[in-house]
């Protein structure tokens, strides 16, 4: 049995894993296994074999368990080994045994490797950009999935699929998935995003759409030592005749903390915010070939108009579209993550993280 497991490991290393050696080498995987103190049975489907078999499933047009097992049997047959049963039960159980924390750690390692390859001159104004947005994922309609991730409230019972909400943070330079939060669909996007603010560092600049162009989110990002560039929330009024003028359609103003606590925040967190803060508001005309020009207003904590010029801010916001909308398309359409076939919440999370890992490797 150990011989067959070693044969499969070598086959995966020489095929599926080979193009990704620089991002996720066998040594890195083994190191994570040791760090996680993960022990496993002396079986055909070791964690390394299961990991690469699962990644190959995600990347394959045929994502069935039977196709993944058939690949394993073919490699063993070529090596002249005694073939195990073609039943998918062994592989399915091995996937269930694979710890979720291993997938989390490997996703983090892959992101660190990719962002570590970024040269200083490739950064936006010398800063690391994190672009984020929310999306949703459907899954198999089972009682367990419905309990953990109920279907949309406007659908009748039995007429919809379980639905999860994901908040995904991408690297603005490499497009790699950096951080992820998952919750039932009725959870507010603000709540998910704010869970991830603790991951921010002083060199980070976060960029997002108008849903986050609020006092609370700007203040929370600033409190975590980073800077933010958001599109202005539709409820916030802007008057460029006020404040400190920095240029045409560019000024600094004082924002006051709202009187009412948002529903997406606890009262304690809201009252911990400063009562006022300086915010830069910038009017931009975004032009893209083949599209009509669009006028937007950005709100940001980046107050230096010489280092962070209007043209650079426009460039950054266009980068946000590439880093979120386009990358979500790759995840949900190209890798077919829009519908997860797993039948339990635990396997749903594992399958999502394996899709994200496969995306980073690609």
N, C-alpha and C positions, 0 to 999 in steps of 0.2 A: 504493500500500500504506500509506504513512504516513497518508493521508487516512482510510482505512478504520479503522485503529487508533485515530485520534483520534475518529472517530464512535462507535466502541464505548466508548471511555473516557468520553465525554460521556453516552452512554446509561446506562452503569452508574452514573455519578455522579448522574444524575437519577432513578434507580430504586432499585436495591439499596443503593447507598452513601449515598443521600440521608438516610435516618433516622439514620445513624451518623456524620454529618459532624462532630459535636462530639467524638466519640471517636476517629475515624480519618479525618482529612481527607486530601484529595489532597496538600496541602502536607506533611503528616506522612509520608505514604508516600514522596513524592519525596525528603524529607530523609533518610529511612532508606536509600533507594537510594544516595544520594550518600555517606552515612557508611560504607556497606558497600562503596563503590567498585564497584558492580555495573554492568557494561556488558551490553548486549543487542543482538541483531541487529535490523535494521530490518524487522520482520515484523508480521504481523497481531496475533499474540498477544504483546503486550508484557507485562512483569511486572505492570503495573497492571490490564490487561485480564484476565490469567490469575488474578490474586488475586481480583478481584470475581466472575469467572465461577465460581471454585472455592467462594467463600463462598456464592454463590447456589445452587450445587449442594447444599451442606450444608443450607441452609435450605429447599430445595425437597423436596416429597414424592417427586418423581421425581428420584433422585440419579444417573441415568445420564449418561454422557458425551454420548450422542447428544442428550439433552434440552438439555444446556448448549450444544452446538453449534447446535442448532435455534434457540435463543434468539438467538444471535449472527447467524445467517443471516437471521432475521426482521427484526432491527434494520437490517441492511445493505440488505435488500430495501426496507424503508420509506424509507430514505435514497436509494434509487435507485442504489446502488452495484453493481458487478459482484460476483456471489456466488462465493466460493471453494467448493471441494469440500465436500460434506456429510459426508465421511469424518472420523472422530474422531481420526485419527492425528496431525494437526497440533496439535490442542489437547492430546492426551495427551503428546506430546513436549515441548510448552511447559511442562506441569506438571512434567515430570521436570527440565527446565532451571531451574525456579524454585528458587533456593538456599534450603536449609533455614534458614540463619542469618537470612534475611529474615523468615521466618515467626516465628522466635524473637524477633527484635527488635520486630516489630509486636505480638506478644502482650504483650511487656513494656511497650510504649508504651501500649497500650489499658488495661492494668492501672494504670499510673501516672496516666493521665488520669482514670480512674474513681475511684481512691482519692484523687486530688488534689481532687475535688469534695466530699469529706467535710468537714463543718464540725466544729470542735473540740467543740461540744456534742453531736454525734452519736457521738462516740467512747465506748467503754466505760471509765468512770472516767478519761477523758482519755488512754487508751492505744489503740494500734492492735492489733486482734485478727486473728490468723491461725489459721484452723482447718484441720486437715489430716487426711487419711485415704487409704487405699489402695483401689484397685479393679482390675479386670481387663478386658482387651479381646481379643476374638477377631479373627482375620483370615483371609484366603483361605488355603486349604491348598495351598501351593506348597512346593517343596523349599527355596527360599531363605528363606521365612518360617519353616519348620520348623527350619532350621539356626540362625537367629538367635533365635527365640522358640519353643522346643520345646513340644509339647503336654503336657498334664498327665501326670505320671508314672504315674498309675493307669489310663491308657487304653492299649489295645493300639495298636501301630503301624498307622497308616492308618485308625484309628477316631476320631480327634480332630482338632481344629483348633489351629493355632499360637496361643499364648496369651502375652500380655504383661501385666506388672504396672505400674500407674501409681501414683505418689504425687502427689497434687494438693493444693496449698495454696490456700485460698480466703480472700478478705478477709471478715472477720466482719460488716462493715457493708454493703458493696455486693454481696457474693457473687461478685466478680470472681475469676477464676483468676489467681493471683500467680506461683506457681512450679510446675514440673512435673519429675518424674524418671520415666524409663521404663527397664525392664529385663526380662529373661526372668522368667517367672512364678515359677520356683524361688528367685529372689532374695528375701531377707528384707525385709519392710516397714521394719524398723528401719534396715537399711543405706541404703535409699532416703531415708528421712526424715532420717537423719543427714548425708547429702550436702547437704541443703538448709538445715541449721542455720547454715551460713556466711552465708546471706542475711539472717539476723536482725539487728535493730538494737535500740538501748537502749529505744526507745518501744514495742517489740512485746511482746505477750502471746500465746503460742501455746496452743491448747487442742486436746486430742485424747482419744481413748477410752482404756480401761484397758490396751491393748497397750503404751502408752507411759508408763504410770505406774510407771516403774522408776527406780532410783537413777541409772543411766547416762544416761538421757534428760533427767532433771531437771538433772543436773550439766552435761551438754553444752549445754543451752539457757542455763543460768546463765553458763557459760564464754564464750558468745557475746554476753553483755551483756543478754539478754532475760529474761523471766519465763515460767513455764509453769503451766498449770492442766490436770492430767490426772486421769482417774478412776483410783483406786488399782488397781494390778495385783493379780490374784486370789491370787498367791503371797505377797504382802506382808501380814503380820499387823498389826492396829491395836488399841491399847489406850488408850482415852481417860482412863484413870486415871493415865497417865504423862505426863511432860513439863510444859511451862508452859501452864496453862489460860488460854484466851482468851475462853471462853464455853461455853455448853452445846453439847457435840459439836464443840468447836473448840479445838485446842491446837497447840503447837509442840513438836516432838521432834527428836532428833538421829538421823539415819540414818547407818549405817556402810557403807562401801563393801563390796560382797560379796567373799567370799574367792575365788570362781572368776570368771574372765573369761567373759563371755557369748560364745556362738559367733558372734554377729553383729558382734563387735568384734575388732580386732587387740589383741594383748597390750600393745603400746606405747601405743595410745590408752587402753586400760583403766587402765594404771598411771599415766597422766598425770592421771587424775581425782583429786580430793581424797579423802582417806581418810574424811572425814565431812562432813556439811552439815546445816544446820537446814532442816526441812521442816514446813510447816503441813498438818495433816490436819483435814478438815472433814466432818462428817456432815450430809447433806442429805436432805430429803424432797421429791422432785420431783413436782409435781402438774400434770397437763394435763387440760383438759376432755375428757371422753369416755374417759379412760384411768385405770386403777388407779394410785394413788400408788406411786412406787418410791423405795426408799432407796438412796442411793449415798454413797460416801466419795470426796472429792476430795483430791488431794495437790498442793500448790502451793508455789512459791517466794515468793508474795505474803504477806509476814508481817504487814502492817499491818492489824489487824482493824477499825480505824475507817475507813480509806479503802476497803478491800476487804471489805465486810461479807458475811455469809453469804448474804443475799438477792441481792447483786450477783454472787456466785459462782454461785448457782443460775441466775440469769439468763444468765450467760455460758455455762454448760454447755448450757442449752437452745438458745442461739444456735449452739453447735457442731452440734447436730442439724440445724438449718435450713441451716447453711452447708456441710455435707458431704452428709448423706443426701438432702436435697431437691434440692440442686444436682447431685449425681450422677444423680439421676433425670431431671433436665432434660437433662443431657448424653447419657446412655445411652439414654433412652427417647424424649424429645421430639426430640432431634437425631440419634437412631439411631446413636450412636457405639459401641454394644455390639459391632457387627460391622463391621470395616473391610474393604472389598473389594479393597484394593491387593494386588498380587502380589509386591512386593519389600519388604524391611525399610525401605529408604530412603523409599519412597512411603507405607508404613504410618505412619512418623513424621510425614511432611509432612501426611498426611490427618488424623492425630490433632491436630496443632497447628492445622490449619485449622478443625477442629471447635471447639477451645478458643477460637480467635479469634472465630469466629462466635458462640459462647456469650457471650463478653465484650461483643460488639457488641449483643447482644439484651438 
